[in-house]
Amino acid sequence: QESCPLRLWTEKQGQTIRLEVVSNDIICGPRGVNVYDGYSLKARNMGSLCDSRTIRGTAHNMILKPVDRTRTAPVYLKLSVLNSTCNGIVQKKKAIHDQVRELPRLASSETGQAHDLNCTYLLESDHSSDLVEVTLEGRLVEWNEYNCQGDVIKFYDEKGGCSRETELLANSTKQILTSPNYPMYYPMNSYCIYKLEAPEEHYIVLEVTDSSLENDCSDNVKLYNGHQQTYENYIGRWCGDETPKFKSKGNKLLVVFTADKEYNSGGFEAKFYTTVDENPLLFPIIIGALSLALITAVISVIVYICVQRKKKLQRS
């Protein structure tokens, strides 16, 4: 029988969960419990309660899943909520021409940085001709140093980031389209536009393989034929745990993902590829040809009968 997971969550998005085992017994092997750092079992496995008596997640959800439901031992846990320095919201910062500005200082050589930060900044200028330059100072923890997952800073330009449009070429190979940071949490206030385009005379198919969006559809994905968000081009949308399948009417498909500033969940994953429909006129042509042949045959039979009757009358 499949194990029954237990999901924990905090009241606010920017908070994380700290779990401490207070039982004296060590819960290991088939009687153990695995801990997942996120909304679903696809999230990062942080190990079991046997590996560490104190576990801290990086998201506001955590899942506990018994290794074997029929053999799990009683375990007593102490749960606490921790407030993160960054609350998961995309923070907009204005870049000013020829002026050096600083982002919030998250650490110092004396105190070090807080654990489990997830800070996202959108740097933008009022002038489209300006370029934004960023200079980094300091040191990050390297991968596997002190047995922890390394710290990292990622940069996205206007084509690669979620705040701008992303252009994707579709072909017969199935490609993957996901929400930002999937399978972890996508940033709140996300607004992502994906412009998919296929060769001429081709159509685009998008199959949703996993979806963990808000059930009230405050976070959702909408699809449009072409690359314009108009009523005439609207195909449909999905949210919650729906996994629908869509097909464009032409060689262009627009995918728009929006999220509000409230709670979010595990995001989505979809596959997209091209297909070629058979000639839509082929079936009518075949039907027309068969109908014409049938009419010709009927007329021939009628003419033949009339000719035979006429000959018969002439003999008599």
LOVEX-628778 format. One record per atom (N, C-alpha, C): residue in one letter; x, y, z. Coordinates in steps of 0.02 Angstrom, whole numbers, padded with zeros to 5 digits, always signed. Layout:
REM residues N
AXYZ...
***
This chain:
REM residues 316
Q+00042-00059+00000Q+00000+00000+00000Q+00044+00062+00000E+00027+00112-00039E+00067+00172-00046E+00066+00213+00018S+00124+00241+00035S+00130+00281+00095S+00089+00345+00089C+00067+00370+00147C+00025+00430+00148C+00068+00489+00171P+00082+00538+00128P+00125+00594+00147P+00088+00645+00190L+00125+00683+00230L+00098+00736+00271L+00129+00801+00247R+00086+00850+00229R+00110+00914+00204R+00105+00967+00259L+00160+01004+00268L+00163+01059+00316L+00171+01125+00277W+00143+01179+00303W+00153+01244+00269W+00150+01300+00321T+00179+01356+00302T+00180+01415+00345T+00125+01463+00324E+00113+01512+00366E+00060+01561+00352E+00081+01609+00296K+00145+01627+00294K+00168+01677+00246K+00218+01646+00198Q+00219+01673+00137Q+00262+01648+00084Q+00336+01652+00102G+00358+01707+00134G+00429+01716+00146G+00455+01677+00205Q+00414+01637+00239Q+00436+01599+00296Q+00459+01529+00276T+00501+01500+00317T+00523+01431+00306T+00510+01389+00368I+00518+01324+00362I+00500+01277+00416I+00563+01246+00444R+00568+01245+00510R+00621+01209+00545R+00591+01151+00582L+00617+01092+00572L+00591+01030+00601L+00644+01000+00645E+00624+00982+00706E+00670+00952+00754E+00639+00889+00783V+00678+00834+00782V+00655+00771+00810V+00667+00772+00885V+00614+00764+00926V+00622+00764+00999V+00614+00694+01028S+00597+00645+00986S+00593+00576+01010S+00663+00551+01025N+00668+00507+01075N+00732+00478+01092N+00753+00423+01044D+00703+00387+01017D+00719+00333+00971D+00743+00360+00904I+00789+00324+00873I+00813+00342+00806I+00770+00305+00755I+00738+00343+00711I+00692+00315+00662I+00730+00305+00596C+00748+00243+00580C+00787+00230+00520C+00758+00171+00482G+00786+00158+00423G+00767+00101+00382G+00694+00104+00360P+00662+00047+00356P+00592+00044+00334P+00544+00083+00379R+00565+00095+00442R+00523+00131+00489R+00534+00206+00487G+00577+00229+00441G+00596+00299+00438G+00546+00343+00400V+00562+00407+00399V+00520+00457+00365V+00565+00502+00324N+00550+00509+00258N+00588+00554+00215N+00557+00624+00216V+00599+00675+00207V+00578+00745+00210V+00592+00778+00143Y+00540+00810+00113Y+00547+00843+00048Y+00538+00918+00057D+00581+00955+00023D+00583+01028+00031D+00539+01062-00020G+00473+01058-00012G+00429+01091-00059G+00358+01065-00056Y+00321+01081-00109Y+00249+01069-00112Y+00232+00997-00131S+00275+00964-00169S+00260+00897-00193S+00320+00851-00183L+00310+00787-00198L+00363+00738-00191L+00416+00745-00245K+00406+00790-00293K+00457+00805-00343K+00508+00855-00318A+00495+00884-00260A+00542+00932-00230A+00604+00896-00205R+00654+00934-00186R+00718+00906-00164R+00709+00863-00101N+00737+00803-00103N+00735+00759-00045N+00791+00779+00002M+00774+00805+00061M+00824+00828+00109M+00850+00772+00154G+00829+00711+00140G+00851+00655+00181G+00795+00630+00227S+00813+00589+00274S+00763+00561+00320S+00775+00587+00390L+00727+00573+00434L+00734+00593+00503L+00790+00554+00538C+00814+00502+00505C+00870+00464+00531C+00936+00500+00517D+00939+00537+00461D+01001+00570+00441D+01017+00630+00485S+00966+00666+00506S+00978+00726+00547S+00918+00736+00593R+00932+00758+00653R+00878+00770+00701R+00850+00842+00694T+00883+00883+00655T+00859+00951+00642T+00863+00964+00567I+00808+00982+00536I+00805+00994+00464I+00770+01061+00453R+00800+01102+00410R+00770+01166+00393R+00759+01169+00318G+00698+01184+00297G+00682+01189+00227G+00697+01258+00199T+00690+01265+00133T+00701+01329+00100T+00636+01359+00073A+00581+01323+00080A+00516+01346+00054A+00466+01350+00111H+00406+01374+00096H+00355+01378+00149H+00312+01316+00152N+00332+01264+00115N+00299+01199+00119N+00351+01145+00132M+00329+01092+00165M+00373+01035+00178M+00329+00972+00179I+00355+00917+00153I+00318+00854+00152I+00356+00800+00189L+00321+00764+00231L+00348+00706+00266L+00315+00644+00238K+00356+00596+00215K+00329+00536+00184K+00361+00474+00215P+00321+00431+00246P+00349+00370+00275P+00380+00325+00222V+00434+00293+00239V+00466+00245+00194V+00420+00185+00183D+00390+00161+00237D+00343+00104+00234D+00286+00120+00280R+00227+00131+00252R+00169+00152+00291R+00151+00102+00345T+00161+00039+00332T+00139-00014+00379T+00188-00023+00436R+00249+00008+00431R+00300-00005+00482R+00327+00059+00513T+00296+00116+00500T+00321+00179+00527T+00312+00181+00603A+00365+00201+00637A+00363+00205+00710A+00338+00274+00732P+00310+00280+00792P+00289+00346+00818P+00349+00392+00824V+00341+00453+00806V+00395+00502+00810V+00366+00569+00833Y+00400+00602+00878Y+00378+00666+00904Y+00423+00721+00875L+00390+00772+00847L+00426+00825+00813L+00410+00892+00843K+00458+00937+00839K+00447+01007+00858K+00455+01049+00795L+00403+01087+00778L+00403+01128+00718L+00405+01201+00736S+00444+01240+00698S+00447+01312+00709S+00451+01347+00642V+00428+01409+00642V+00427+01450+00581V+00483+01501+00584L+00522+01506+00530L+00577+01554+00526L+00561+01606+00473N+00578+01667+00488N+00567+01722+00441N+00631+01733+00400S+00622+01734+00334S+00679+01743+00290S+00691+01817+00277T+00753+01835+00263T+00769+01905+00246T+00732+01926+00183C+00729+01882+00134C+00693+01896+00072C+00627+01858+00074N+00574+01890+00052N+00507+01860+00058N+00482+01828-00006G+00524+01820-00057G+00504+01786-00118G+00473+01831-00171I+00457+01894-00154I+00428+01939-00202I+00483+01969-00246V+00470+01976-00310V+00518+02008-00355V+00522+02082-00337Q+00580+02104-00316Q+00590+02173-00295Q+00619+02214-00353K+00583+02265-00373K+00605+02307-00429K+00652+02362-00403K+00709+02370-00438K+00758+02421-00422K+00772+02462-00484K+00771+02528-00477K+00780+02572-00533K+00855+02585-00545A+00877+02573-00607A+00945+02589-00627A+00945+02658-00659I+00990+02703-00635I+00993+02771-00659I+01058+02782-00698H+01053+02816-00754H+01110+02826-00799H+01168+02860-00762D+01228+02829-00768D+01290+02855-00740D+01287+02866-00664Q+01246+02827-00631Q+01242+02832-00558Q+01249+02763-00527V+01295+02755-00481V+01307+02690-00449V+01260+02683-00389R+01221+02630-00389R+01175+02617-00334R+01190+02548-00305E+01170+02536-00244E+01184+02473-00210E+01120+02435-00194L+01123+02369-00202L+01068+02327-00179L+01074+02318-00104P+01021+02296-00071P+01024+02286+00002P+01081+02239+00021R+01119+02258+00071R+01174+02216+00095R+01146+02158+00135L+01159+02098+00110L+01130+02038+00143L+01178+02005+00192A+01240+02026+00192A+01289+01994+00236A+01347+02041+00247S+01389+02024+00297S+01451+02061+00309S+01504+02011+00331S+01566+02033+00332S+01620+01988+00351S+01614+01967+00424E+01579+02007+00465E+01572+01991+00536E+01515+01941+00548T+01459+01954+00517T+01399+01914+00533T+01387+01857+00484G+01413+01862+00422G+01397+01812+00371G+01326+01823+00347Q+01305+01783+00298Q+01238+01792+00270Q+01189+01744+00303A+01126+01762+00301A+01074+01718+00328A+01068+01656+00285H+01043+01603+00314H+01033+01540+00277H+00969+01544+00236D+00968+01503+00183D+00907+01491+00144D+00877+01554+00114L+00918+01599+00090L+00893+01659+00057L+00869+01642-00013N+00818+01676-00034N+00794+01670-00104N+00771+01740-00125C+00819+01781-00145C+00806+01851-00160C+00807+01862-00235T+00756+01895-00261T+00751+01908-00332T+00742+01983-00344Y+00786+02011-00385Y+00783+02083-00401Y+00775+02093-00476L+00732+02138-00494L+00724+02159-00563L+00755+02228-00571L+00811+02232-00607L+00846+02295-00619L+00826+02322-00687E+00800+02382-00689E+00776+02409-00752E+00788+02484-00755S+00795+02509-00816S+00806+02579-00828S+00746+02608-00866D+00737+02673-00860D+00682+02705-00896D+00697+02715-00970H+00760+02707-00989H+00781+02719-01058H+00799+02653-01091S+00767+02637-01146S+00779+02573-01180S+00849+02567-01208S+00884+02624-01218S+00952+02621-01245S+01005+02608-01191D+00985+02611-01127D+01033+02600-01073D+01048+02526-01063L+01109+02512-01041L+01128+02445-01020L+01141+02446-00945V+01122+02393-00911V+01131+02389-00838V+01193+02348-00822E+01238+02377-00784E+01300+02343-00765E+01299+02328-00690V+01319+02267-00672V+01318+02245-00602V+01388+02223-00582T+01413+02248-00526T+01478+02229-00499T+01467+02193-00433L+01499+02134-00426L+01491+02094-00366L+01553+02098-00322E+01542+02099-00257E+01596+02097-00209E+01578+02047-00155G+01629+02009-00133G+01616+01960-00080G+01633+01890-00102R+01610+01842-00065R+01626+01771-00077R+01565+01728-00062L+01553+01679-00104L+01498+01632-00094L+01526+01564-00074V+01485+01526-00038V+01505+01459-00018V+01505+01414-00080E+01559+01379-00090E+01565+01337-00150E+01525+01273-00143W+01514+01240-00200W+01475+01178-00201W+01507+01125-00158N+01466+01095-00114N+01486+01040-00070N+01533+01061-00013E+01550+01125-00010E+01590+01146+00047E+01548+01145+00110Y+01573+01117+00163Y+01537+01108+00225Y+01474+01065+00216N+01476+01021+00166N+01420+00975+00152N+01355+01011+00139C+01357+01069+00109C+01295+01104+00094C+01291+01117+00019Q+01232+01130-00005Q+01223+01147-00074Q+01248+01218-00085G+01289+01228-00135G+01324+01291-00144G+01278+01350-00155D+01302+01410-00135D+01266+01471-00148D+01278+01493-00220V+01230+01526-00249V+01236+01545-00319V+01196+01608-00332I+01221+01649-00377I+01185+01708-00401I+01175+01700-00476K+01114+01704-00499K+01098+01695-00570K+01076+01762-00599F+01097+01772-00662F+01078+01832-00698F+01039+01814-00761Y+00988+01852-00777Y+00949+01842-00837Y+00943+01909-00873D+00954+01909-00939D+00942+01970-00976D+00868+01975-00993E+00849+02025-01031E+00779+02036-01044E+00747+01980-01085K+00789+01940-01120K+00762+01884-01159K+00756+01821-01117G+00799+01814-01066G+00799+01752-01028G+00760+01756-00964G+00747+01816-00939G+00712+01823-00876G+00636+01816-00885C+00603+01806-00828C+00531+01797-00831C+00493+01862-00840S+00527+01918-00829S+00493+01983-00834S+00488+02006-00906R+00515+01970-00953R+00514+01989-01023R+00490+01930-01065E+00486+01940-01130E+00463+01888-01176E+00519+01839-01191T+00501+01775-01198T+00548+01723-01216T+00525+01691-01281E+00568+01690-01332E+00551+01662-01396E+00578+01591-01402L+00536+01544-01422L+00555+01474-01427L+00536+01446-01495L+00580+01407-01525L+00567+01376-01590L+00543+01305-01578A+00486+01288-01605A+00457+01221-01597A+00475+01178-01658N+00487+01114-01646N+00499+01067-01700N+00468+01000-01681S+00483+00948-01719S+00452+00883-01706S+00477+00851-01642T+00534+00874-01615T+00560+00848-01552T+00523+00878-01493K+00504+00838-01445K+00468+00863-01386K+00517+00902-01342Q+00501+00965-01330Q+00541+01009-01288Q+00502+01026-01224I+00539+01048-01173I+00510+01059-01107I+00502+01134-01095L+00443+01153-01069L+00429+01221-01048L+00406+01218-00975T+00438+01257-00932T+00422+01255-00861T+00413+01325-00833S+00382+01329-00776S+00379+01392-00739S+00448+01407-00710P+00463+01469-00693P+00528+01486-00665P+00542+01446-00601N+00604+01420-00597N+00628+01385-00537N+00595+01317-00526Y+00558+01292-00576Y+00525+01226-00570Y+00577+01172-00557P+00564+01122-00513P+00501+01108-00477P+00494+01145-00411M+00540+01192-00397M+00532+01232-00336M+00482+01288-00349Y+00473+01331-00302Y+00422+01383-00307Y+00441+01437-00356Y+00393+01459-00396Y+00404+01515-00440Y+00396+01580-00400P+00430+01634-00421P+00424+01697-00385P+00353+01724-00387M+00331+01754-00333M+00267+01788-00333M+00270+01848-00380N+00212+01868-00406N+00207+01922-00454N+00242+01905-00520S+00249+01842-00535S+00280+01822-00598S+00235+01840-00656Y+00266+01860-00710Y+00229+01873-00773Y+00274+01852-00830C+00261+01794-00857C+00305+01763-00908C+00267+01755-00974I+00299+01777-01028I+00270+01771-01095I+00317+01727-01137Y+00290+01673-01165Y+00328+01629-01207Y+00298+01630-01277K+00338+01649-01326K+00315+01651-01395K+00344+01590-01431L+00300+01542-01446L+00320+01482-01481L+00306+01489-01556E+00352+01468-01597E+00342+01473-01669E+00367+01410-01703A+00330+01385-01752A+00346+01325-01790A+00356+01343-01863P+00384+01299-01904P+00390+01312-01976P+00320+01320-02008E+00319+01350-02066E+00256+01360-02102E+00222+01293-02115E+00156+01294-02116E+00115+01235-02127E+00119+01184-02070H+00145+01205-02013H+00148+01162-01954H+00105+01191-01898Y+00086+01148-01852Y+00046+01168-01794Y+00085+01151-01731I+00069+01185-01676I+00105+01174-01613I+00058+01140-01563V+00082+01085-01534V+00045+01049-01482V+00080+01061-01415L+00042+01078-01364L+00069+01088-01296L+00032+01041-01249E+00070+00996-01217E+00042+00948-01170E+00067+00964-01100V+00022+00976-01054V+00041+00990-00984V+00052+00923-00949T+00113+00913-00924T+00130+00850-00891T+00128+00854-00815D+00134+00915-00788D+00130+00923-00715D+00109+00995-00701S+00063+01002-00653S+00038+01069-00636S+00021+01072-00562S+00051+01121-00528S+00036+01133-00458S+00028+01209-00449L-00025+01235-00478L-00041+01306-00473L-00098+01317-00424E-00112+01379-00408E-00166+01393-00360E-00233+01368-00387N-00271+01333-00345N-00335+01304-00366N-00388+01357-00382D-00381+01417-00354D-00430+01469-00369D-00414+01507-00434C-00362+01483-00470C-00341+01511-00535C-00315+01582-00529S-00296+01605-00468S-00263+01669-00462S-00194+01666-00495D-00164+01607-00496D-00104+01593-00537D-00126+01547-00593N-00114+01565-00655N-00139+01525-00711N-00095+01535-00772V-00109+01493-00822V-00075+01496-00887V-00128+01502-00942K-00122+01552-00985K-00168+01562-01040K-00132+01552-01106L-00170+01528-01156L-00142+01515-01222L-00181+01552-01276Y-00145+01575-01327Y-00174+01612-01381Y-00145+01588-01448N-00186+01587-01499N-00161+01577-01567N-00123+01640-01588G-00069+01630-01626G-00029+01688-01645G+00010+01715-01587H+00032+01777-01590H+00073+01808-01538H+00041+01870-01509Q-00026+01875-01515Q-00062+01933-01488Q-00114+01909-01438Q-00118+01944-01381Q-00167+01927-01329Q-00233+01961-01344T-00271+01932-01389T-00337+01959-01407T-00391+01908-01393Y-00452+01932-01389Y-00508+01888-01376Y-00516+01837-01432E-00506+01860-01494E-00514+01815-01552E-00462+01759-01552N-00403+01772-01525N-00349+01723-01526N-00350+01676-01465Y-00392+01690-01416Y-00391+01652-01353Y-00410+01579-01364I-00368+01533-01338I-00380+01461-01343I-00409+01434-01277G-00378+01451-01222G-00400+01425-01157G-00347+01438-01104R-00358+01410-01045R-00311+01418-00990R-00313+01356-00946W-00264+01351-00901W-00267+01298-00851W-00238+01326-00785C-00256+01292-00730C-00231+01310-00664C-00239+01249-00619G-00224+01255-00555G-00230+01199-00509G-00186+01141-00530D-00214+01081-00527D-00177+01021-00547D-00200+00993-00614E-00231+01036-00654E-00254+01014-00720E-00196+00999-00767T-00204+00950-00810T-00152+00933-00859T-00183+00926-00929P-00207+00981-00957P-00240+00978-01023P-00190+00975-01080K-00217+00972-01140K-00178+00971-01202K-00208+01022-01250F-00165+01063-01281F-00187+01116-01326F-00153+01108-01394K-00186+01137-01446K-00158+01137-01513K-00174+01203-01547S-00124+01232-01577S-00134+01297-01610S-00168+01288-01678K-00197+01342-01703K-00227+01341-01770K-00178+01359-01824G-00122+01386-01805G-00070+01405-01853G-00002+01385-01827N+00050+01418-01853N+00118+01399-01833N+00144+01442-01775K+00101+01480-01742K+00122+01520-01685K+00076+01508-01626L+00106+01507-01566L+00068+01496-01504L+00097+01541-01450L+00054+01576-01414L+00075+01621-01360L+00054+01590-01293V+00101+01583-01248V+00089+01556-01181V+00104+01610-01130V+00055+01627-01088V+00062+01681-01039V+00050+01653-00969F+00102+01656-00926F+00097+01632-00858F+00096+01692-00811T+00046+01696-00768T+00040+01751-00720T+00030+01723-00650A+00060+01757-00601A+00052+01738-00531A+00042+01801-00490D+00000+01797-00439D-00012+01855-00397D+00038+01858-00340K+00027+01903-00292K+00075+01913-00238K+00058+01871-00176E+00009+01827-00182E-00008+01783-00126E+00031+01718-00130Y+00006+01667-00098Y+00041+01602-00097Y+00050+01574-00167N+00105+01539-00176N+00114+01502-00239N+00131+01430-00222S+00137+01389-00273S+00151+01318-00262S+00206+01295-00308G+00203+01233-00331G+00260+01203-00364G+00270+01219-00437G+00226+01258-00468G+00236+01276-00538G+00208+01224-00587F+00234+01225-00648F+00208+01180-00699F+00264+01157-00746E+00250+01102-00780E+00294+01076-00832E+00251+01055-00891A+00272+01073-00952A+00235+01055-01012A+00283+01037-01068K+00260+00996-01114K+00298+00978-01173K+00265+01011-01234F+00306+01035-01280F+00279+01063-01342F+00318+01036-01402Y+00281+01027-01457Y+00311+01000-01518Y+00265+01017-01576T+00288+01004-01637T+00249+01021-01696T+00215+00959-01725T+00164+00972-01763T+00129+00919-01800T+00106+00947-01866V+00094+00903-01914V+00070+00924-01980V+00005+00887-01993D-00049+00923-02002D-00113+00892-02018D-00114+00868-02089E-00151+00815-02101E-00161+00793-02170E-00200+00846-02207N-00194+00846-02274N-00227+00896-02315N-00301+00900-02297P-00325+00956-02271P-00395+00961-02251P-00443+00955-02309L-00419+00965-02371L-00462+00960-02430L-00465+00889-02458L-00421+00845-02432L-00417+00778-02460L-00482+00740-02452F-00511+00742-02392F-00572+00705-02379F-00630+00730-02422P-00641+00797-02425P-00694+00820-02469P-00683+00801-02542I-00620+00802-02564I-00606+00783-02634I-00625+00711-02647I-00607+00667-02599I-00623+00596-02607I-00699+00586-02608I-00734+00619-02562I-00807+00613-02560I-00837+00639-02625G-00810+00695-02649G-00836+00723-02712G-00825+00677-02770A-00766+00646-02773A-00751+00600-02827A-00796+00539-02825L-00807+00512-02765L-00851+00454-02759L-00922+00471-02778S-00945+00530-02757S-01013+00552-02774S-01020+00560-02849L-00970+00590-02881L-00973+00599-02953L-00974+00532-02989A-00933+00485-02964A-00932+00419-02996A-01000+00384-02988L-01031+00392-02928L-01095+00361-02916L-01149+00391-02961I-01149+00457-02967I-01198+00491-03010I-01189+00470-03083T-01126+00466-03104T-01111+00445-03173T-01136+00374-03186A-01125+00330-03135A-01148+00261-03143A-01224+00257-03147V-01258+00296-03105V-01332+00296-03106V-01358+00322-03173I-01329+00377-03197I-01350+00404-03262I-01337+00354-03318S-01281+00320-03315S-01265+00269-03367S-01316+00213-03367V-01336+00192-03306V-01385+00137-03301V-01452+00160-03329I-01472+00222-03312I-01536+00249-03337I-01535+00254-03413V-01480+00280-03440V-01474+00286-03514V-01477+00218-03547Y-01442+00170-03515Y-01442+00102-03543Y-01512+00072-03544I-01549+00082-03489I-01618+00055-03486I-01662+00089-03538C-01655+00154-03545C-01696+00191-03594C-01680+00168-03666V-01617+00158-03680V-01598+00135-03747V-01626+00066-03761Q-01622+00021-03712Q-01648-00047-03721Q-01723-00046-03731R-01759-00005-03695R-01832-00001-03704R-01850+00026-03773K-01812+00076-03795K-01825+00105-03861K-01814+00054-03916K-01761+00015-03910K-01748-00038-03960K-01803-00090-03958K-01827-00106-03901K-01880-00155-03894K-01945-00130-03927L-01960-00066-03918L-02020-00037-03949L-02015-00036-04025Q-01954-00022-04049Q-01945-00020-04123Q-01954-00088-04154R-01935-00142-04121R-01944-00210-04148R-02017-00229-04151S-02053-00204-04100S-02124-00223-04098S-02166-00178-04145
***
